[in-house]
Amino acid sequence: MRKNENSRSGKTLFVCSGCGSQFPKWVGQCPDCQAWNTLSESLSVGKASRNPRFDGYAGDANQNRIQVLSDVSTEVRSSTPTGISELDRVLGGGLVTGSVILIGGDPGIGKSTLLIQTLATLSGAIPALYVSGEESPEQISLRARRLGLPGERLGLLAETCVERILALVRTDPPALMVVDSIQTLYTEQLQSAPGSVAQVREAAAQLVRFAKQRGTIVFLVGHVTKEGALAGPRVLEHMVDTVLYFEGESGSQLRLVRTIKNRFGAVNELGVFAMTDKGLREVSNPSAIFLSRHDQEVSGSVVLVTREGSRPLLVEVQALVDDSPLSNPRRITLGLEQNRLSMLLAVLHRHCGIAMYDQDVYVNVVGGVRITETAADLVVLLAVLSSFRDRNLPRDLVAFGEVGLAGEIRPIPNGQERLREAAKHGFRRAIVPKANQPKQKIKGLEVTGVERLSDVLDTF
């Protein structure tokens, strides 16, 4: 039976990722573009092999028609809350019927723990299935019992062949299915080993088609490379609806889940969890976790009001400036872009006359948070200057603002909301761009607006 299916589905070809040329067998160098190691296995599907049940997402090609944009229904698809508010935040409010979510992260960071907690919570309300290609049902059951999770209605399946998985769930499709992990699955239509580019792409494609046709919510767990990116072809991230990344330091209990792509909500949303002996516990007030709140004033420490998605977040930025014994001083950052630090130090020298060409400069964002927005520019320079001059800054001070190459302090979005968040946590002073000064005074918060970097030096 499998052999007949393979004959109907066509033969395998090897396609060059550089020029797109096709070859019947693998070779090390593409004869057309002369590139090395660019050929990957792929399927060649002819007209006779096309199965309408797996073509497109509609299920029946005769139902497809050209529509006018204004006539398309804008009814929002049903969303199911997971019962975990931090996960709902990064998903855009909950799980959307027929959506496919790809979640990646370092080994042991908590991907499987979070998903089995989610399935165990929802299994009492909707049919749920956990498909494991890495662990046995006994191992999954032991973890669920250790975490104290209910498992009376949670289905388990240990299988790595995608055709067998779909054959088992097609007759009675679950509402929610987790596949852990996509790199362990293989399709019988290809001869390459599981985890290869072709296997990952084809297995994911079959699962995406199944999810769209049957309305099943599918979680795909993905491995990551040494650089921290999702392993496998880049097209994998384009095929799914949502991409989530697990972040966090190995020695810390904090776990951050960040949205990289979401077709049903905002991107760059951040969910904060704490790893405990009972699994992942959501952190409802992450600002309190990321703030050290020193007993006394210290140099080189400034609080930044950043924004992750729709959530304002207070994090502490620390800097250490010290004499360098090297001819080429070090510029090291954790949680920030290193090139931007070098640029800010050049602006500080050019417009304020403060040179650090003989100083090592270290900048760290407390708690393992990664800051990507330019609102941290002003805070970084304040922390660097505080450490360089060994001058303590007030404990109740917050700041934000972008620093331009001309030495100007540029405004950033959502300034009012950031200031209100700072006032809520007890801060009494703020240094912000002049354009971000509130029109109405915020109770208990003294806001100082600055236009240029030299104005900041005059303030302190």
C-alpha positions, -999 to +999 in steps of 0.1 A: +000+000+000+028+024+009+046+016-023+016+024-044+011+057-026+048+066-033+044+058-070+013+080-073+030+109-055+059+110-080+096+107-078+122+126-058+144+153-073+173+173-060+168+211-063+196+236-061+188+264-035+210+288-055+197+287-090+166+263-088+180+237-112+166+202-108+186+169-110+177+132-106+204+125-081+225+144-056+259+158-066+282+179-045+285+208-070+256+222-090+266+219-127+246+250-136+257+276-110+288+259-098+278+263-061+288+236-036+264+217-013+233+235-024+212+205-036+184+193-013+159+165-018+124+175-029+093+159-043+082+161-080+044+159-081+026+153-114-009+161-124-021+125-119-007+124-084-026+154-071-050+145-043-078+171-039-081+162-003-046+176+003-044+204-023-048+238-007-067+245+024-103+245+011-104+207+007-123+209-026-108+228-055-143+234-070-151+256-041-124+281-050-134+313-068-123+348-073-138+372-048-140+409-044-121+421-013-150+441+001-173+410-001-150+388+020-164+381+054-144+398+082-158+377+110-132+370+135-122+333+139-131+317+172-103+319+198-098+295+228-080+309+259-054+285+272-059+293+308-023+306+310-025+344+307+011+349+297+008+324+269-025+340+258-006+373+256+020+361+232-006+342+211-027+373+207-055+364+230-057+326+227-056+297+203-073+303+169-090+273+152-069+258+125-037+278+134-002+263+134+022+275+161+060+269+159+078+272+192+116+270+195+142+273+222+174+258+237+172+222+250+158+219+285+145+255+286+108+244+291+091+240+257+077+206+264+068+215+300+048+245+289+030+226+262+020+196+284+007+221+310-014+237+283-027+204+270-035+191+305-054+223+312-074+222+280-079+185+278-110+187+301-127+211+277-115+200+242-099+168+227-061+171+230-033+149+217+004+149+224+025+134+197+061+127+208+089+117+185+116+120+212+101+107+244+081+075+252+046+077+267+060+065+300+084+095+302+057+119+294+034+104+320+061+106+346+066+143+339+029+150+341+026+132+375+057+151+388+040+184+378+007+173+393-012+176+360-045+159+352-041+133+324-074+115+323-085+129+289-051+137+274-042+115+244-006+103+239+010+090+207+047+080+202+052+081+164+076+097+139+060+088+105+038+118+095+016+096+073+008+072+102+001+102+125-024+117+100-040+083+094-047+079+131-061+114+137-080+118+104-110+098+115-114+116+148-093+148+146-084+164+180-091+201+186-055+206+198-024+186+189+013+190+199+041+176+177+073+173+197+094+178+176+092+185+139+128+175+134+121+139+144+093+134+119+097+119+085+076+112+054+077+079+035+077+098+003+114+109+008+145+088+013+165+113+033+170+110+070+147+127+096+157+162+104+170+170+069+157+201+051+135+181+028+119+160+055+112+189+078+097+209+050+074+181+037+064+169+071+054+204+082+036+210+049+014+179+055+006+190+091-003+225+080-026+212+053-043+189+079-047+218+104-063+241+079-087+215+065-098+200+098-096+231+120-071+215+144-048+237+164-012+224+159+019+232+180+052+223+164+083+221+186+114+231+167+151+226+175+175+256+175+210+259+161+240+270+181+233+306+170+198+304+186+178+304+154+153+277+145+169+247+128+157+236+094+146+255+063+136+292+066+104+284+047+092+266+079+087+299+096+067+312+066+044+282+065+031+285+101+008+312+115+028+320+147+064+317+157+074+318+194+109+318+209+119+306+244+146+328+259+164+328+292+197+321+309+204+285+319+212+295+355+181+317+359+146+306+368+131+332+345+118+321+311+107+345+284+085+336+255+087+361+227+064+364+196+084+367+164+055+362+140+018+362+146-010+364+119-036+368+146-020+394+169+009+417+176+045+407+173+073+412+199+048+404+227+066+390+257+054+364+282+073+359+314+074+326+333+093+313+363+105+277+364+095+259+396+094+223+407+057+223+396+064+235+361+063+270+346+045+296+367+034+328+350+048+361+363+021+387+363+043+417+373+077+411+356+089+447+363+092+437+400+115+408+389+138+428+367+144+456+391+171+451+417+161+480+439+195+484+456+195+493+493+216+523+485+224+544+455+250+528+433+269+541+402+263+527+367+227+516+373+197+533+356+161+520+351+147+519+316+110+519+307+109+497+276+080+483+257+076+447+247+046+444+224+017+461+242+033+459+276+055+486+292+083+470+312+108+484+337+143+469+334+176+478+350+205+487+327+240+484+344+273+497+330+309+493+342+337+515+328+372+507+338+408+515+326+418+492+298+452+474+297+446+467+260+455+488+230+420+480+217+395+485+246+367+461+249+330+469+242+309+441+256+271+441+259+246+416+272+210+422+261+219+451+238+235+455+203+272+459+206+276+481+175+250+505+189+271+509+221+301+519+200+280+544+181+267+560+213+302+563+227+313+581+195+283+605+199+293+611+235+328+620+224+319+642+195+291+663+211+301+662+248+339+659+247+340+628+269+364+603+254+365+566+264+391+553+239+412+540+268+383+525+288+367+491+288+329+495+287+306+467+298+268+471+296+243+445+309+205+443+310+194+426+342+173+395+341+183+383+306+160+406+288+170+416+253+163+452+243+160+459+206+144+493+206+163+526+205+146+539+236+176+525+256+201+549+241+197+576+267+197+551+296+229+534+283+247+567+282+235+577+316+247+544+331+281+547+313+286+583+325+276+574+360+301+545+362+328+566+344+325+594+369+317+571+398+287+593+405+255+577+420+222+584+403+189+587+423+172+554+430+139+567+420+150+578+385+139+563+352+147+574+317+142+566+280+150+583+247+167+578+214+201+595+208+208+607+173+241+611+156+238+649+158+235+647+196+198+653+197+174+633+219+146+620+197+111+610+210+099+575+211+063+560+208+040+555+238+058+579+261+027+587+283+021+550+290+057+544+299+056+573+324+024+561+340+040+526+344+070+542+361+048+562+385+029+531+394+061+514+406+070+543+428+095+562+407+096+600+413+119+614+386+121+608+349+144+621+321+127+619+287+128+636+253+112+670+254+086+659+228+076+631+252+068+654+281+032+649+293+008+677+287-009+669+320+012+664+351+015+628+363+009+626+400+040+619+420+064+620+390+087+649+381+095+648+344+125+665+329+125+670+291+158+672+272+165+681+236+202+674+233+227+652+250+245+682+265+212+690+283+215+657+301+249+665+314+236+699+326+209+681+345+234+661+366 
